[in-house]
Amino acid sequence: TTVIMGPYATQILGDYGAEVIKVESPEGDLMRFAGPGRSPEMGHVFLHVNRNKRSIVLDLKSELGREAFLDLARQSDVLVYNIRPQAMQRLRLGYAELRAVNPRIIYAGCFGFGQDGPYAARAAYDDLIQAMSGAADLVGRHQQGPPRLVPINFCDRVSGLHMVSAGLAALFARERMGQGQAIEVPMFETMTAFVLGEHFGGESFVPPLGEMGYSRIVSPHRRPHPTRDGYLCVLPYNDRHWQAFLGAAGREDLRDDPRFRTQSARASHVSALYALIGDEVARHDNAEWQRRLADADLPWTLVNRLEDLAEDPHLKAVGFFQDFDHPSEGRIRETRISAQWSETPGSIRRLAPRKGEHSREVFEEAGFDPARIARLLEAQEQGSP
């Protein structure tokens, strides 16, 4: 796997306890080069989606590399890839070839598009899938402007999470049925379903009962509201919350306003409701809102900047940020595995590897003879830029 989607999925599996071998081309994963970084080919994004893995280098276009790959696959439970299936076929590493050497293998592909449609062979990246799935359109509608991209590799990470769950389900099925299978997680279909889960709107019904979109979510007034010295996000979600907000804001005069009296009325006037909240929030500074909302028992928060997260008291209390000494990169900071288990907790056992760092170790564990290992390591060195 390379870039974000596949590496993110396999890192999560590694966090959960899987032994992950990252197979890199001689050129290395593209994310190695996205700075900042302390040393070449160890950029910050790479560090944060490739822990709990060992790296080997194989030139899969060569017969030497391909044969080594197949021999490793014979001993593996799962193969995850996120290059296009057509490329896997050109490498003669499709499901038929992998199943021939290991009938129990889970052959898990995450890529752009389902293979039974006209987009099957198209390249896909996060920006493109945001544009195609309606996500960019929604951001534009919300901001009352042109389509905009979410400033996160949103589609890569959501699709990667779907790959984790699909892969684990396939492993569970193998325990029940005794055989492996091929699974595919196409980004376009995954993200379109993700978006339409909230925004099918009236098109959920046949014939349609109205337009697409969830009005509360796309309202331009749904946003953190500026206070006198910062930003506040407050969400009076039910009747009790709304009454509590009116009390905190000193607007008891609105308790019987027919636009806001009931849940259905507020839903029908959601933009007016959010605009009203914004007007009230602007009257006070952050400290005053903290005082007014402390006992209100409704959903609210001040807005963290990225730089504020390291000082967040909750994240500090749960030990969310953890520092490690990386063998080549020095002191680095990672985020804790967010999921917790009572009996089989995940762990950070390895930090992101240097390219090909574990080639010899993995080849020896796989039982390759010394002469073969020497040839593979020589090919690795010759292929390095």
ROMI-71539 format. One line per 5 residues: number of its first residue (from 1); their letters; for each residue z, x, y of C-alpha. Coordinates in Angstrom, 3 decimals, always signed. Each point is the difference from the previous one (the first is absolute). Example, Ala and Ser with C-alpha at 12.3 -4.5 7.8 and 13.67 -1.06 7.14 Angstrom:
BEGIN
1	as	+7.800/+12.300/-4.500 ~ -0.660/+1.370/+3.440
! end
This chain:
BEGIN
1	ttvim	+0.000/+0.000/+0.000 ~ -0.554/+1.051/+3.584 ~ +0.732/-1.006/+3.610 ~ +2.583/-2.876/+0.126 ~ -0.461/-2.963/-2.357
6	gpyat	+0.049/+1.772/-3.375 ~ +2.488/+2.723/+1.013 ~ +2.396/-2.622/+1.411 ~ -0.139/-2.004/-3.234 ~ +0.541/+3.035/-2.213
11	qilgd	+2.806/+1.301/+2.212 ~ +1.853/-3.280/-0.486 ~ -0.486/+0.299/-3.755 ~ +1.319/+3.547/+0.246 ~ +3.001/-1.194/+2.014
16	ygaev	+0.692/-2.506/-2.777 ~ +0.075/+2.772/-2.589 ~ -3.588/+0.561/-1.142 ~ -1.210/+3.540/-0.624 ~ -3.025/+0.158/+2.313
21	ikves	-2.707/+2.653/-0.209 ~ -2.220/+0.014/+3.082 ~ -3.511/+1.166/-0.905 ~ -1.652/+1.520/+3.071 ~ -3.505/+1.277/+0.566
26	pegdl	-0.394/+3.639/+1.032 ~ -0.305/-1.232/+3.605 ~ +3.331/-1.829/-0.186 ~ +1.166/-3.413/+1.163 ~ -1.356/-0.840/+3.479
31	mrfag	+3.482/-0.928/+1.205 ~ +1.078/+3.621/-0.408 ~ -1.871/+0.705/+3.240 ~ +1.482/-2.754/+2.222 ~ +2.460/+1.805/+2.295
36	pgrsp	+2.524/+0.834/+1.162 ~ +1.051/+2.414/-2.707 ~ +1.739/+3.340/-0.309 ~ -2.581/+1.541/-2.281 ~ -3.639/-0.645/-0.919
41	emghv	-0.702/-2.923/-2.353 ~ +3.513/-1.449/+0.287 ~ -0.309/-2.604/+2.758 ~ +2.761/-2.488/+0.736 ~ -1.748/-3.058/-1.474
46	flhvn	-0.664/+1.853/-3.247 ~ +3.688/+0.918/-0.247 ~ +1.027/-3.655/+0.221 ~ -2.284/-1.467/-2.679 ~ +0.048/+2.756/-2.605
51	rnkrs	+3.598/+0.744/-0.915 ~ +1.068/-0.214/-3.653 ~ -3.345/+1.391/-1.167 ~ -1.372/+3.182/-1.463 ~ -3.400/+1.202/+1.209
56	ivldl	-2.742/+1.479/-2.125 ~ -3.544/+0.881/+1.010 ~ -2.949/-0.986/-2.169 ~ -3.684/-0.014/+0.855 ~ -0.926/-3.203/-1.798
61	kselg	-3.698/+0.660/+0.580 ~ +0.243/+2.971/-2.377 ~ +0.219/-0.378/-3.758 ~ +3.050/+2.275/-0.061 ~ +1.866/-2.224/+2.452
66	reafl	-1.133/-3.252/-1.591 ~ +1.104/+1.059/-3.485 ~ +3.404/+1.071/+1.331 ~ +0.354/-3.359/+1.762 ~ -0.764/-1.910/-3.209
71	dlarq	+2.486/+2.093/-1.950 ~ +2.696/-0.824/+2.549 ~ -0.970/-3.673/-0.192 ~ +0.582/+0.071/-3.757 ~ +3.679/+0.600/+0.734
76	sdvlv	+0.382/-2.374/+2.952 ~ +1.053/-3.619/+0.443 ~ -1.899/-0.849/+3.173 ~ -2.986/+1.308/+1.937 ~ -0.059/-1.112/+3.648
81	ynirp	-3.096/+0.719/+2.085 ~ -1.161/-1.169/+3.414 ~ -3.498/+1.356/+0.212 ~ -2.852/-2.431/-0.563 ~ -0.620/-1.028/-3.628
86	qamqr	-3.584/+1.181/+0.367 ~ +1.301/+3.524/+0.636 ~ +2.197/-0.208/-3.102 ~ -3.062/-1.024/-2.012 ~ -2.003/+2.931/+1.367
91	lrlgy	+2.799/+2.304/-1.098 ~ -0.167/-1.646/-3.453 ~ +3.640/-1.041/+0.421 ~ -0.358/-3.780/-0.176 ~ +2.274/-2.231/-2.043
96	aelra	-2.130/+0.353/-3.127 ~ +0.375/+3.795/+0.038 ~ +3.744/-0.144/+0.652 ~ +0.613/-2.719/-2.590 ~ -1.886/+2.103/-2.570
101	vnpri	+2.561/+2.812/+0.329 ~ +3.053/-2.238/+0.557 ~ -0.181/-3.713/-0.931 ~ +3.476/-0.577/+1.486 ~ -0.824/+1.281/+3.473
106	iyagc	+0.266/-2.260/+3.060 ~ -3.132/+0.731/+2.028 ~ +0.952/-1.107/+3.508 ~ -2.504/+0.031/+2.833 ~ +0.717/-0.830/+3.638
111	fgfgq	-3.095/-0.032/+2.176 ~ -1.864/-2.097/+2.538 ~ -1.622/-2.928/-1.745 ~ -0.082/-1.935/-3.259 ~ -2.736/+1.247/-2.275
116	dgpya	-1.598/-3.405/-0.595 ~ -1.103/-0.507/+3.627 ~ -2.713/+1.360/+2.292 ~ +2.391/+2.388/+1.788 ~ +0.929/+1.770/-3.253
121	araay	-1.371/+3.435/+0.894 ~ +1.037/+0.040/+3.678 ~ +2.445/+2.533/+1.366 ~ +3.256/-1.367/+1.376 ~ +2.726/+1.315/+2.242
126	ddliq	+2.965/-1.708/+1.629 ~ -1.775/-0.596/+3.333 ~ -2.966/-1.631/-1.720 ~ +2.142/-2.310/-2.141 ~ +2.089/-1.026/+3.018
131	amsga	-3.271/-0.984/+1.658 ~ -1.424/-1.809/-3.035 ~ +3.130/-1.870/-1.115 ~ +0.687/-1.801/+3.281 ~ +3.002/+2.189/+0.902
136	adlvg	-1.732/+1.594/+3.014 ~ -1.175/-3.423/+1.173 ~ +3.567/-1.338/-0.167 ~ +1.380/+2.864/+2.085 ~ -2.713/-0.652/+2.574
141	rhqqg	+0.709/-3.729/+0.077 ~ +3.706/+0.663/+0.446 ~ -0.690/+2.341/+2.913 ~ -2.702/-2.319/+1.403 ~ -2.509/+2.804/-0.122
146	pprlv	-2.528/+1.674/-2.299 ~ +0.807/+0.851/-3.629 ~ +2.631/+2.742/-0.280 ~ +1.317/+2.078/-2.882 ~ +3.650/+0.037/-1.062
151	pinfc	+1.191/+3.579/+0.756 ~ +1.163/+0.559/-3.580 ~ -2.057/+0.723/-3.116 ~ +0.808/-3.607/-0.743 ~ -2.647/-0.832/-2.617
156	drvsg	+0.456/+3.291/-1.839 ~ +3.719/-0.564/-0.391 ~ -0.119/-3.700/-0.879 ~ -2.713/+0.679/-2.586 ~ +1.987/+2.963/-1.302
161	lhmvs	+3.012/-2.258/-0.551 ~ -2.211/-2.416/-1.933 ~ -1.120/+2.934/-2.150 ~ +3.626/+0.847/-0.802 ~ +0.762/-3.538/-1.151
166	aglaa	-3.271/-0.325/-1.940 ~ +0.564/+3.340/-1.707 ~ +3.550/-0.826/-1.008 ~ -1.080/-3.418/-1.279 ~ -2.736/+1.675/-2.058
171	lfare	+2.525/+2.396/-1.505 ~ +2.253/-2.919/-0.886 ~ -2.953/-1.807/-1.598 ~ -0.758/+3.127/-2.017 ~ +3.547/-0.027/-1.351
176	rmgqg	-0.591/-3.568/-1.158 ~ -3.588/+0.334/-1.266 ~ -0.174/+3.658/-0.975 ~ -3.204/+0.824/+1.866 ~ -1.097/+1.231/+3.394
181	qaiev	-2.441/-1.609/+2.421 ~ -1.967/+0.534/+3.190 ~ +1.343/-1.566/+3.201 ~ -1.590/-0.121/+3.452 ~ +1.623/-0.590/+3.389
186	pmfet	-2.815/-0.536/+2.546 ~ +1.142/+0.374/+3.600 ~ -2.257/-2.674/+1.507 ~ +1.062/-2.776/-2.341 ~ +3.655/+1.120/+0.063
191	mtafv	+0.195/+0.029/+3.783 ~ -2.003/-3.196/+0.486 ~ +2.462/-1.829/-2.248 ~ +2.875/+1.681/+1.868 ~ -1.320/-1.190/+3.370
196	lgehf	-0.974/-3.511/-1.085 ~ +3.376/-0.597/-1.620 ~ +1.162/-0.856/+3.528 ~ -3.263/-0.745/+1.764 ~ -1.967/-2.340/-2.249
201	ggesf	+1.341/-2.778/+2.221 ~ -1.979/-3.249/-0.112 ~ -2.614/+1.619/-2.242 ~ +2.610/-0.110/-2.787 ~ -1.164/-3.556/-0.616
206	vpplg	-3.298/-1.462/-1.162 ~ -1.257/-1.429/+2.281 ~ +1.687/+2.114/+2.724 ~ +2.891/-1.460/+2.002 ~ -0.487/+2.335/+2.927
211	emgys	-0.731/+3.562/+1.062 ~ +1.008/+3.180/-1.751 ~ +2.999/+1.973/+1.249 ~ +3.778/-0.428/+0.159 ~ +0.666/-1.011/+3.595
216	rivsp	+3.448/+1.580/+0.249 ~ -1.250/+3.379/-1.167 ~ -3.085/+0.158/+2.248 ~ +1.702/-1.306/+3.156 ~ -0.452/+2.645/+2.730
221	hrrph	+3.612/-0.634/+1.025 ~ +1.297/+1.058/-3.437 ~ +1.129/+3.486/+0.881 ~ +3.049/+1.954/+1.071 ~ +0.858/-1.276/+3.479
226	ptrdg	+0.773/+2.347/+2.908 ~ +3.554/-0.033/+1.296 ~ +0.904/+1.603/+3.309 ~ +0.284/+3.432/-1.662 ~ -1.534/-0.240/-3.484
231	ylcvl	-1.247/-2.452/-2.598 ~ +1.623/-2.712/-2.081 ~ -1.338/-1.755/-3.082 ~ +1.719/-3.347/-0.601 ~ -0.993/-2.662/-2.522
236	pyndr	+1.643/-3.430/+0.195 ~ -1.414/-1.083/-3.337 ~ +1.834/-3.253/-0.707 ~ +1.846/-2.718/+1.905 ~ +3.308/+1.858/+0.019
241	hwqaf	-1.654/+3.206/+1.191 ~ -1.721/-1.832/+2.833 ~ +3.202/-1.590/+1.201 ~ +1.755/+3.393/-0.184 ~ -2.735/+1.638/+2.071
246	lgaag	+0.164/-2.691/+2.673 ~ +3.757/+0.536/+0.205 ~ -0.387/+3.795/+0.284 ~ -2.693/-0.391/+2.651 ~ +1.980/-2.576/+1.976
251	redlr	-2.767/-2.584/-0.418 ~ +1.915/-2.913/-1.455 ~ -2.169/-2.215/+2.215 ~ -2.785/+0.449/-2.587 ~ +1.961/-1.260/-3.005
256	ddprf	-1.727/-3.399/+0.138 ~ -3.443/+1.188/+1.069 ~ -2.330/-1.915/-2.371 ~ -2.272/+3.049/-0.402 ~ +2.792/+2.003/-1.613
261	rtqsa	+2.484/-2.503/-1.428 ~ -1.157/+0.212/-3.634 ~ -1.554/+2.568/-2.297 ~ -3.336/-1.830/-0.091 ~ -0.039/-0.436/+3.778
266	rashv	+0.635/+3.724/+0.539 ~ -2.763/+0.841/-2.483 ~ -2.412/-2.188/+1.984 ~ +0.969/+1.682/+3.280 ~ +0.578/+3.513/-1.294
271	salya	-1.838/+1.822/+2.800 ~ +1.992/-1.896/+2.634 ~ +3.190/+0.791/-1.905 ~ -0.755/+3.724/-0.138 ~ -0.998/+0.002/+3.683
276	ligde	+3.313/-1.648/+0.884 ~ +1.920/+2.579/-2.032 ~ -1.873/+2.774/+1.824 ~ +0.895/-1.453/+3.390 ~ +3.680/-0.215/-0.920
281	varhd	+0.161/+3.447/-1.597 ~ -1.394/+1.579/+3.190 ~ +3.046/-1.175/+1.998 ~ +2.470/+2.500/-1.497 ~ +0.204/+3.607/-1.159
286	naewq	+0.541/+1.172/-3.578 ~ +3.759/+0.391/+0.330 ~ +0.408/-3.525/+1.334 ~ -2.112/-1.421/-2.835 ~ +2.057/+1.899/-2.555
291	rrlad	+3.122/-1.579/+1.493 ~ -1.515/-3.495/+0.082 ~ -1.422/+0.167/-3.532 ~ +2.882/+1.804/-1.718 ~ +1.579/-3.231/-1.223
296	adlpw	-3.097/-2.215/-0.027 ~ -0.812/+0.567/-3.702 ~ -3.756/-0.245/+0.451 ~ -2.707/+2.533/-0.913 ~ -0.450/+2.562/+2.787
301	tlvnr	-0.347/+3.713/+0.579 ~ -0.721/+2.471/+2.727 ~ -3.247/+1.900/-0.580 ~ +0.160/+3.460/-1.521 ~ -2.470/+2.625/+1.056
306	ledla	-1.093/+2.351/-2.759 ~ +2.298/+2.586/+1.563 ~ +2.995/-2.365/-0.275 ~ -0.153/-0.377/-3.778 ~ +1.782/+3.259/-0.782
311	edphl	+3.031/-1.257/+1.947 ~ +0.038/-3.530/-1.393 ~ +3.570/-0.625/-1.229 ~ -1.059/-1.956/-3.080 ~ -2.524/+2.618/-1.112
316	kavgf	+2.638/+2.674/+0.546 ~ +2.574/-1.925/-2.036 ~ -2.319/-0.412/-3.008 ~ -1.114/+3.653/+0.130 ~ -3.602/-1.000/+0.620
321	fqdfd	-1.121/+3.353/+1.393 ~ +0.467/+2.948/-2.315 ~ -0.709/+3.656/+0.760 ~ -1.355/+2.395/-2.598 ~ -0.940/+3.675/-0.155
326	hpseg	-3.665/+0.133/-0.965 ~ -0.946/+3.303/-1.705 ~ -2.938/+0.602/+2.349 ~ +0.533/-2.379/+2.949 ~ +3.654/+0.641/+0.763
331	riret	+2.350/-2.792/+0.995 ~ -1.694/-3.404/-0.168 ~ +1.214/-3.572/+0.317 ~ -0.788/-2.784/-2.480 ~ +0.899/-3.678/-0.155
336	risaq	+2.214/-1.219/-2.816 ~ -1.442/-2.048/-2.845 ~ +0.615/-3.478/+1.383 ~ +0.338/-1.869/-3.322 ~ +3.321/+0.422/-1.790
341	wsetp	+0.924/-0.392/-3.698 ~ +3.413/-0.341/-1.605 ~ -0.900/+1.973/-3.152 ~ -3.266/+1.943/+0.492 ~ -0.215/+1.071/+3.639
346	gsirr	-3.078/+1.722/+1.328 ~ +0.255/+3.526/+1.354 ~ -1.819/+2.609/+2.053 ~ -0.338/+2.798/-2.528 ~ -2.955/+1.869/+1.437
351	laprk	-1.380/+0.458/+3.491 ~ -3.733/-0.191/+0.739 ~ -1.775/+2.795/-1.901 ~ -2.264/+2.735/+1.239 ~ -3.541/-0.352/-1.275
356	gehsr	-0.146/+1.023/-3.646 ~ +3.621/+1.136/+0.065 ~ +0.698/-1.259/-3.514 ~ -3.302/+0.650/-1.739 ~ +1.273/+2.692/-2.357
361	evfee	+3.208/-1.902/-0.742 ~ -1.817/-3.244/-0.837 ~ -2.680/+1.707/-2.102 ~ +2.635/+1.833/-2.011 ~ +1.972/-3.217/-0.592
366	agfdp	-3.217/-1.664/-1.159 ~ -0.385/+2.681/-2.678 ~ -3.106/+1.724/+1.411 ~ -0.526/+3.496/-1.425 ~ +0.419/+3.005/+2.356
371	ariar	-3.727/+0.794/+0.181 ~ -0.833/-3.556/+1.030 ~ +2.762/+0.012/+2.619 ~ -1.343/+3.269/+1.388 ~ -3.484/-1.514/+0.364
376	lleaq	+1.371/-3.098/+1.729 ~ +2.087/+2.056/+2.412 ~ -2.951/+2.247/+0.748 ~ -2.129/-3.049/+0.774 ~ +2.788/-1.301/+2.246
381	eqgsp	+0.059/+3.224/+1.997 ~ -3.782/+0.171/+0.305 ~ -0.170/-3.577/+1.208 ~ +2.685/+0.332/+2.676 ~ -1.378/+0.110/+3.548
! end
